[in-house]
Amino acid sequence: MSEQPQQPKVTCLGYAVILLFITACLAGAAYFFGIKPEWPPKFGNGLSTPTVAAPGQDPHASPAPTPSPEPASSVEIGIAYGTEKKRWLEWAVNEFAQTPQGRKIKVNLLPMGSLEGAQELVAGNKAINVWSPASALYKDTFVQDWQLKYNKQPILREEVLALSPMVFVFWAERYDAFIAKYKTVSFTTIADALKEPAGWDAIAQKPEWGVFKFGHTHPNESNSGLMTLVLASYQYTQKSRGLTLKDILDPKFQNWLVTMERGASGLSNSTGTMMKEMVLKGPASYDALFVYENVAMDFLKNAEGRWGELRIAYPRPNMWNDNPYYIIDAPWSTSDQRKASAVFLEFLLSEPIQKQALVHGFRPGNPSIAIKAPDSPFVTYGKYGVRIDLDEIAEAPKGEIISNILAIWQRSVSGR
């Protein structure tokens, strides 16, 4: 019987050639049908790597929200912001410019009083794509004004960047003398000091200090000035919520508020500018100001090296300034500008940038950042009167209350 011829065996090299042939066929088919695989592969929008579950974390948990899409080409955005965030935002913009996204997105910071920014938007300032006031206190009024003009909602997206309450800030020597006379710092005692015709001579037998000089920003332009009027109203009525028109139309209240306001000075549209002036010029400019906590903290060391220490006191009740970031649905904003505004927002909320906000005296909007750490300014600046916990927080009044408070204040100014 003849022997059958032996079938040839496929070697390892042969298998490799076959595999390469099949791969080439598949790639050719993909190209023919227009399916183009991406290389190198991206995760999300290219800003982050795949998430790996931490020890003890559920690997099947829902993934983090997808980052906002980036603009298709280079773009500029304008942000109207309150100057209480000046130092932090200028640093953040410089950091952002060094990132891949930042090389495509130019951020123009437009310093404006919080109310001024809203008014510029309604007036049609095309340089503004994002409004970031100190708080949401004026939001309802802005929305109403915008709807009257443009017949649509103005805000596409909003997030809290950082929190800061209001504080009285004094020169330390003046604070000690004030406390010795009045026992506490409040709008009631501030009003009493402003009514003293003999000034510091009557308060502390210090005629060389002149009259008592208390300042706050312009209520019609700056959020902190409006906060001054609202918190003074709450304190007078001994409320922290439910402020009514009857409360503020009370003649006794109006007389008290007008008297206090006629004695106040400053009326800048910028809280940061007033605080800087106080530190540069010393007690000759102001004995005390009513400002954001973060602004006072940001200048503590500067003041100590020029005129001495500052002291911080908290009003009761107080209110949060939540430093919102509003992406505006403005008719002049392009799709790429809206996308770029969202990309920069996510950058501001990232952990490294939020940690820098803490350095500047903000309570970060990112809850993962602790403020009670040993190196936190809220711990190290305790000797100046800085407190972490607040006693009582008031609610934001309705728009009609704010409008009437501003009207009462306007009369007091015109009657000076």
Long-range contacts (C-beta under 8 A, 24 or more apart in sequence): 45-69, 45-70, 46-70, 46-100, 47-100, 47-101, 67-343, 67-346, 68-339, 68-342, 68-343, 68-345, 68-346, 69-339, 70-101, 70-104, 70-339, 70-340, 70-343, 71-104, 71-105, 71-335, 71-336, 71-337, 71-339, 71-340, 71-343, 72-336, 73-104, 73-336, 74-104, 74-105, 74-106, 75-104, 75-105, 75-106, 75-334, 75-336, 75-337, 75-340, 76-105, 76-106, 76-107, 76-108, 76-337, 77-105, 77-106, 77-107, 77-108, 77-129, 77-130, 77-337, 77-340, 77-341, 77-344, 78-108, 78-110, 78-127, 78-128, 78-129, 78-130, 79-107, 79-108, 79-109, 79-110, 79-128, 79-129, 79-130, 79-131, 79-132, 79-341, 79-344, 80-110, 80-112, 80-117, 80-120, 80-121, 80-125, 80-128, 80-130, 80-131, 80-132, 81-109, 81-110, 81-111, 81-112, 81-117, 81-131, 81-132, 81-133, 82-111, 82-112, 82-113, 82-114, 82-117, 82-132, 82-133, 82-134, 82-222, 82-223, 82-270, 82-271, 82-323, 83-111, 83-113, 83-270, 83-271, 83-272, 83-273, 84-134, 84-164, 84-224, 84-271, 84-272, 84-291, 84-292, 84-294, 84-295, 84-321, 84-323, 85-132, 85-134, 85-161, 85-162, 85-323, 86-111, 86-272, 87-298, 87-360, 88-162, 88-356, 88-357, 88-360, 88-362, 91-356, 92-347, 92-348, 92-353, 92-356, 95-353, 96-344, 96-347, 99-347, 101-343, 101-347, 102-347, 104-340, 105-340, 105-343, 105-344, 107-344, 111-270, 112-269, 113-217, 113-218, 113-221, 113-222, 113-223, 113-269, 113-270, 114-138, 114-222, 114-223, 114-226, 115-220, 115-221, 115-222, 115-223, 115-226, 116-221, 116-222, 116-269, 118-142, 118-145, 121-146, 121-154, 121-328, 121-330, 122-146, 122-149, 124-332, 126-330, 126-332, 128-328, 128-330, 129-327, 129-328, 129-330, 129-333, 129-337, 129-338, 129-341, 130-325, 130-326, 130-327, 130-328, 130-341, 130-344, 131-326, 131-328, 132-161, 132-323, 132-324, 132-325, 132-326, 133-223, 133-323, 133-324, 134-164, 134-222, 134-223, 134-224, 134-271, 134-292, 134-321, 134-323, 135-223, 135-227, 135-319, 135-320, 135-321, 135-322, 135-323, 135-324, 135-396, 136-322, 136-324, 136-396, 137-223, 137-226, 137-227, 137-230, 137-319, 137-321, 137-396, 137-402, 138-223, 138-226, 138-402, 139-324, 139-326, 140-398, 140-399, 140-402, 141-399, 141-402, 141-403, 144-399, 150-331, 152-329, 153-329, 154-326, 154-328, 154-329, 154-330, 155-326, 155-327, 155-328, 155-329, 156-327, 156-328, 156-329, 156-338, 157-326, 157-327, 157-342, 157-345, 158-324, 158-325, 158-326, 158-327, 159-324, 159-325, 159-345, 159-349, 159-365, 160-322, 160-323, 160-324, 160-325, 160-365, 161-322, 161-323, 161-324, 161-325, 161-348, 161-349, 161-357, 161-362, 161-365, 162-294, 162-322, 162-323, 162-354, 162-357, 162-362, 162-363, 162-364, 162-365, 163-320, 163-321, 163-322, 163-323, 163-362, 163-363, 163-364, 163-365, 164-292, 164-293, 164-294, 164-295, 164-320, 164-321, 164-323, 164-361, 164-362, 164-363, 165-292, 165-293, 165-314, 165-318, 165-319, 165-320, 165-321, 165-390, 165-393, 166-224, 166-227, 166-228, 166-231, 166-290, 166-291, 166-292, 166-293, 166-314, 166-315, 166-318, 166-319, 166-321, 167-290, 167-291, 167-292, 167-293, 167-296, 167-312, 167-313, 167-314, 167-315, 168-288, 168-289, 168-290, 168-312, 168-313, 168-314, 168-315, 169-275, 169-278, 169-288, 169-289, 169-290, 169-291, 169-296, 169-310, 169-311, 169-312, 169-313, 170-287, 170-288, 170-310, 170-311, 170-313, 171-282, 171-283, 171-287, 171-288, 171-307, 171-308, 171-309, 171-310, 171-311, 172-308, 172-309, 172-310, 172-311, 173-283, 173-308, 174-200, 174-209, 174-283, 174-287, 174-288, 175-288, 175-311, 175-313, 176-311, 177-203, 177-204, 177-206, 178-203, 178-204, 178-287, 178-288, 180-204, 185-313, 185-315, 186-235, 186-315, 186-316, 187-231, 187-232, 187-235, 187-236, 187-260, 187-315, 188-235, 188-236, 190-214, 190-260, 190-288, 191-256, 191-259, 191-260, 191-263, 194-259, 194-260, 194-263, 194-264, 195-259, 195-263, 200-287, 209-283, 209-287, 212-263, 212-287, 213-265, 213-283, 213-285, 213-286, 213-287, 213-288, 214-263, 214-264, 214-265, 214-286, 214-287, 214-288, 214-289, 214-290, 215-264, 215-265, 215-266, 215-267, 215-274, 215-278, 215-286, 215-288, 215-289, 215-290, 216-264, 216-266, 216-267, 216-274, 216-289, 216-290, 216-291, 217-266, 217-267, 217-268, 217-269, 217-270, 217-271, 217-274, 218-267, 218-268, 218-269, 219-406, 219-409, 220-406, 220-409, 220-410, 221-269, 222-268, 222-269, 222-270, 222-271, 223-271, 223-321, 224-271, 224-290, 224-291, 224-292, 224-321, 225-267, 226-402, 226-405, 226-406, 227-290, 227-319, 227-321, 228-290, 229-257, 229-405, 229-406, 229-409, 230-319, 230-394, 230-396, 230-397, 230-402, 230-405, 231-315, 231-317, 231-318, 231-319, 231-394, 232-257, 232-260, 233-257, 233-397, 233-405, 234-317, 234-394, 235-315, 235-316, 235-317, 239-317, 239-394, 240-317, 240-392, 240-393, 240-394, 240-395, 241-394, 241-395, 242-395, 243-397, 243-401, 244-401, 245-400, 245-401, 245-404, 248-401, 248-404, 248-405, 248-408, 249-404, 254-408, 257-408, 257-409, 257-412, 258-408, 258-411, 258-412, 258-415, 261-409, 261-412, 261-413, 262-412, 262-415, 262-416, 271-295, 275-299, 278-303, 279-303, 279-306, 279-307, 280-306, 282-306, 282-307, 283-307, 290-315, 292-321, 293-361, 293-386, 294-360, 294-361, 294-362, 295-361, 296-361, 297-360, 297-361, 297-377, 297-381, 297-386, 298-360, 298-361, 300-381, 300-384, 309-384, 310-384, 311-384, 311-385, 312-384, 312-385, 312-386, 313-385, 314-387, 314-390, 314-391, 316-391, 316-392, 317-391, 317-392, 317-393, 317-394, 318-390, 318-391, 318-392, 318-393, 318-394, 319-393, 319-394, 319-396, 320-393, 322-365, 323-362, 323-365
